[in-house]
């Protein structure tokens, strides 16, 4: 894995960890669940990270995006 790709992966993982930590704290402290859009956003970012790791050349069907 090239250094640039590695840096992108590290950056994505740090951001995702922060987002998930904030969601978890909201649930624990306030009992508030995240908005569905927030969860979808994190899932989309995780999919983008997976695509980056796999090469990103796959096409996704519309069913995969929902």
PyMOL commands that set and color helices and strands:
alter all, ss='L'
color gray80, all
select helices_A, chain A and resi 3-30+36-54+62-65
alter helices_A, ss='H'
color red, helices_A
deselect
rebuild
show_as cartoon
